[in-house]
Structure formats: C-alpha cells, structure tokens
Amino acid sequence: MKRKLNVDIVPSIRRLEVVTKGLLKTRSSGGYASVFKGKGLEFSDYRIYAQDDDASLIDWKASMRANQLLIRQYVEERDVKVFFLFDCSSSMVFGSGPKLKNEYSVELVASLAYAILEAGDSVGLAMFNDKIVEKVYTSKGRGQFYNIVKTLIKPESYSGAYDFVNAADFLLNYLKEDTVVIIVSDFVGLKGEWQKFLEMLSSKYDVIGMMVRDIRDKELPDDVGQVVIEDPYTKQTLLIEPELIKEVYESEIRNQENEIEKAFLSSKADFLSMTTNKRFTEPIITLFRKRSMKWR
C-alpha cells in the first residue's frame, strides 16, 4: 500500500497570498491581470479627454453628440484558462529532505490554482507518467480547487515511466489555443523529440516550465563512503562512491539543466527552476514580476 502524501496546503497558500497580495488584488499594470493575459480588450465606457491622453483614442462621433471630447475606455477581456501538466512518474517520488518532489509540487500547484481561481480565472489539470493518468476539466470556482487537490493527493497515481512527448501530444489535441500551460516536472528522463514537441506547445499556448528537483538530483553528498543508488524507472541499483564521481556528476547535471532551460527560453516559453529545500514563494513572485513587465 502506498503511503499518504505529506502535504500541507494551507500554509503554502497563505505564504503565497501574503507575498502576492498586490498581484492578486489589483488589476493595474503589473498586477495579477498582467501575469496571465486575457484574450483581448472590450469596450467599457467613455470618459472626458485629458491633455496627456493619446488623441488617437478620441471617439469623434460620441464627442460631437456630447459636445465635448470623449475617449473610449477598454478593459481586458479575461476568460483566462490555466492548465497544469503535472509529472507523476516514479522519479517524482523521491526526497532527501522533509518533502518528496511530488509533495512539494502538489503544494506548489495547489497554491497557484487557489490564487488563479480566486482571481476568477479557470484551472484544469492532467497528471502524466508514460500516459495520462488523471484529468480534471478546466473550470472555475471554489469547488474546482477541491477537485484539483483531491486529484493531486491520490498516492496511487504516483509511479511509472516518463514520456513527455506523449503528454505534449495529448495537450496539442486536447486544449484550445491561448491556454496558459504550466508544466510541473523534474524533467528527469527526457527522450525522443521532446524539444520539437515543446516548440509545438509554445507555438500554440503560453507555456511556463517549472522544474522541481531535490538537492540530491543536483549534488552528491560528501564523506559518506559507498552508497547504493536506484534508477527510478527500471529499479536497477548501482553501488557508487560519491567522492569519486561527484565533480563529473554535478557538471553533467548542470549541463542537463542548462539545456532544458535553454530549450524553454528558445521556444519563447518561460522557465523556473526550484529545489525542494527552499520555499517556492520567492521564485514564483520573481516569475510573476517578469511576466508583468513582459506584457507592459
């Protein structure tokens, strides 16, 4: 029997709420509304022209009727749909600290989903390993938050191989254009034409990659003697001496992570790297600010 996931969602939501209070409560430039862009602009109302306004915004017909200069005001047409693609393969069931990678990622996604739903936008979810394991159709409201969390915390969902290409192909046939797609994964086990499929996703959707790794995915321990490591997918084991391969291993991992980040950025997607020994709040806020500036 698989153990229950060790997740504590409420504190994570509160931490993200406190830090993102300005982003989530305002609709000004740089606020939440500019983090996930809507489909376009719709007419809201007229207002009297001011000296520093752009003269091209003047509605001359309305101005003649009112006998004063009027400009059109527009508001962003929201209807934003955010869809999480969540890695639930065997490599995510690993951790050298208090939280496994999947537990950390559940808290991350739950916190973001809560913020998005509170802002009135829609959220959906698909969990994948080498196939699509779970789906939650995109919807709004507090009930959707509970649907998302209930799906994420099923321990039986976490196992299996990893096939990003298959998951990407599913999204391309499942989601409508202009959806914001947030991919949460450790990206361990990428193979095949994954870069090509990432480019295809980014050409159709607004893609954000969030890489979640344990510190032991990146660094080997010092002075521990021989240790046994296990392949998360094949379960094959190997006896190693970390001190002998530490430098080569860590260099290879850095190159791999740089390659993944470069693939996202060159595809015009956003990318965020996190480790489970540090809170995700600060990196998320940095990403939000970066996206806000991009849309100005």
N, C-alpha and C positions, 0 to 999 in steps of 0.2 A: 504493500500500500504506500502510495506517495504521500510525503509529508505536506501538511498545510503550509501555504506560503506565509512567510513572516513579513507582512506588510502593515504599515501604519499610515493610512492615507490622510487622516485629518490634520496631523501636524505638518505634513508636506503641503497640503492645500493652504493652510494658514500662513506658512512661511512665504509661499509664492504670492499669496494675496497681499501680504504686508508690503513686500518689495515692489510688486507691480500695481499697487493701488492707483497710481497716477495713470498707468497704461490702461487699466481695466475700467476706470470710471470716466475717462474723458473721451471726447470724440474729436479733439483738436488734432492738428498735425503733430505726429509723434506719439499719439495715443494709441489705444488698442486698435481702433479702426484702421490705422495705417500699418499695423503689423500684418493683418490678413486683409488684403484688399478686396473690396466688393466688385460687382460686375461692371458698374459704370456710375453715371450721375443721373439723377432725376430732378426735374424742376420742383422747387419748394415754394417760393414766394417772390414778390418784388420788394425792393427797398429803394429809398431815395439815393441817388448818385452822390458820392462824396468826392472831394477834389483829388484824393490819391487813388481812386478806383481806376481800373482799366476801362477806357472809353469804349473799347470793342464790346463790352458787356452790356452796353445801353440797349434797351428794347425801345426803339423809336416809336413804334405803333402804340405801345402802352403809355409811353411818355406823352404822346400827343393827346391821348384820351384823358390823362390825369393832369395835363398842363404842368408837368414837372418831370425832370429827368429821372427815370427809373432803370435799375439794372435787375437782371434775373439772378436769383439765388438758387443754388443747387445743393442737394445733399447726396451723399454716396448711397447708391442702391446696394444694400448689404447682400442678403441671401448668400452668405459665405458658407461653403461646405468644407469641413476639415476631416480628412480620413487618415487614420493611423494604420500603418502596416507594421505589425509587431512580430518580431522574431521569437518564436517559442521553441526553437531547436535545442538539442541536448547541450550545446556549448553555453547556453544562457543559464543553465542550472549549475553554476559554479560561483564560488566566492571564497576569498581568503579572509574576509572581514565579517562584520555583523550581517551584511546583506549580500545575497546572491545577486548576480546580474539581472536575473528576471524579476526579483523582488524590488530592486532599485528602479528598474524600468517600469514596473507596474505603478509605483508611486509617482514617477515622472509623468506617465501618460494620464493617470487619474487626475493629477493636479492641473495639467494643461486642459484636459477635457472639461473639468469643472469651470475653469476660467472662460473657456470658449463658449460653453453653454450658458453661463451667467451673462455673457455679453449678447445673447440672443442668436448666436450662430449655431450651425448644425455640426454634429460629430458622428462619425462612423468608425468601424474597426474591422480589420481582418488579421487573424493570427496565422502565421505560417511556419512550417519547417521545410520539408521537401514537397509539401502540398498545403492547401488552405485548410486549416484545422477548425477555425471558428470565424463566423461573420456576424457583425451587428450592423444592420442597415442604418444609413445616415438619417438622423432625426434631431429634434430639438427638445428642450425641456429637462426638468429635474429627473423625470423617470428614465431618460436616456442615460444620465450619469450612472444610475444604479445598474442599468443593463450593461454598460461598459465595464464597470467594476466587477460585477458578478461573473462576466465572461473572462476577465483577466485573471481572476484568482482561482480558477479551476486547476488544481495541481495535475490532473490527468492530461492536461493539454501540453505539458512541457516535456518533450522528448523528441527523438527522431533526427533525421539528417537535415541538411540545409540546402535549399535551392532558391536563390534569389531570382534567377531568370524566370522560373515558373511563377513565382509570386508577382513579378513585374508584368508578366504576360496576362495574368489574371486581372490586374488593375487596369491594363490597357483596354480590356474587353468589358470591364465591369463599371468603371467610373466615367461620369461625364467630364467634358473638358472644363477647365478653370477651377477644378477642385484643388484644394491645398492638401498635398500628400506628405505626411510626416512619417519617415521610415525610422523605426527604432530597432536597433540591432547591434550585436558586437561585430558584425561583418566578418566573422571567422568562418572560413570555408568557401569563400567566393570562388567561382569557377565558370568556365564557359564564356559566353558572350555577355557577361554581366554589365560591362561598360556600355556596350551597344544598347542594351535594354534600359540602362539608366538614362542615356541620352534620349531615348524614345519617351520615357516617362516625363523627363524635363521639358520636352518639346510640347507636351500635351497638358501638363499640370504644373502647378507651383510646388516644387519639391524641396523638402528640408530633410537632410540626413542627420540623424542623431546617433552617434556611435557610443555605446556604453560598454566599457571594459573594466575588468578587475585589475588591480595593480600588478597581479601575477601574470596577467596577459602581456604586460609590458616590461616587467623587470623580474629577474630571478633573485631569490634570497641569497644572502651572504653567509658563509660559515655554517652550513647545515649538513655537510657531508653528502652522502649519496641519498637521492630521493627517487621515488617511482612516479612517473607521470603517465597519464592515460589520454588517449585520443577520445574526445567526447562522442564521436560518431561511430568508430569501429570498436571501441573499448580495448584496443590493443595497448599494452603497457610497455614502458621502457625505463630501464634503470640509468640514471644520469648523475653526474657530479656537476652541480650548477656552477661552481667556481671555474671549471674548465671551459664551459661554453657560454658563460654569462655575456661576455663582450660581443661575441658573434650573434647570439640570440637577440640581444637588445637592439643591436644595429639592424638586424633583419626586420624586427618588429617595427622600428621607426620608419624604415623604408616602406614597409607594407602600409602603415597608417598614412604616410605621406601620399602614397599612390591612391589610396581610397579618397582622401580629401581632395587631391588634385582632380580626380575623376568627377567628383560632385561639382567643384567650382568651375571646371572647364565645360560642364554641361549646363552652366548658368543656374545651378541649384545652390542652396545654402547648406552649410555643414557645421556640425557642432560635435566636439569630442568631450566625453565625460568619463571619469573614473568613479567607481563605487565608494571610494574612501573620502570623497568630497561631495558636499551638497550640490545639487543641480541648479539651485536657485540663481546663483550668480551667472553661470553660463547662459541660462535661459534669458535673463534680463539683458545681457550683452547682445544676444541674438535679436531680441525684440527691438532694441535700440538701433541696431544695424539695419534691420528691415524697415523701421520707421524712417530712417534717413534715406534709404534707397528709394522710397516712394514719394519723397518730397518734390 
